[in-house]
Amino acid sequence: LASAVISYILVKVCMKLVNLKQKLTKKDMICKLKVINNEKCVNLNALLDTGNLLTDPITKEPVVIIELEKIRQIIPEKQINKIEYMLGGDVILESSTYDTRIRAIPYVSVGNKSGLMVAYKVDCIEVEYQGEINVLDNVLVGFYKEALTKNGKYSALIGLKILERGKIKNESNTDIEDKGKYSVC
């Protein structure tokens, strides 16, 4: 009788582990990302990167990493030029209304003990993951100059903190808290 109970428990535990492993496939780690800025938007695929813990050291808010070429169309050209100068190591000292949107975020990654990523605060992002749409206002987007993947399946990386921070929209795509004010792509 004891052997039967122990066998039953082991089978249940193994089944849960198999189900968990099936849920964590690469396909399930890809989500839809909409980046909105200045009433313009761009739709991307993003990889849910559980190792992405990049945050702004001042506000402690998470940072989304996106290929620069993918969101070039929604950021003012003058700001793109400043970002490219900063990515190239040059410094621009002139000020404008958008300067408060540009940040330098220190980071550590595999093969890079210390680095600085240029980030830009966009108006809003929407992350669609597992049937829910998480909406986040004033999100920092860090720029990566090259492609994040060779096969082009995704062009952004988001961390788990992004999903925790967002407010959720319901099935009719209306904001539950009724604060939606952004244009739709």
Sequence and secondary structure as in RCSB ss.txt:
>XXXX:A:sequence
LASAVISYILVKVCMKLVNLKQKLTKKDMICKLKVINNEKCVNLNALLDTGNLLTDPITKEPVVIIELEKIRQII
PEKQINKIEYMLGGDVILESSTYDTRIRAIPYVSVGNKSGLMVAYKVDCIEVEYQGEINVLDNVLVGFYKEALTK
NGKYSALIGLKILERGKIKNESNTDIEDKGKYSVC
>XXXX:A:secstr
 HHHHHHHHHHHHHHHHHHHHHHS TGGGEEEEEEEETTEEEEEEEEE TT   B TTT  BEEEEEHHHHGGGS
 HHHHHHHHHHHTT       TTGGGEEEEEEEETTEEEEEEEEEEEEEEEEEETTEEEEEEEEEEEEESS S S
S S SEEE HHHHHH EEE TT  BTTS       
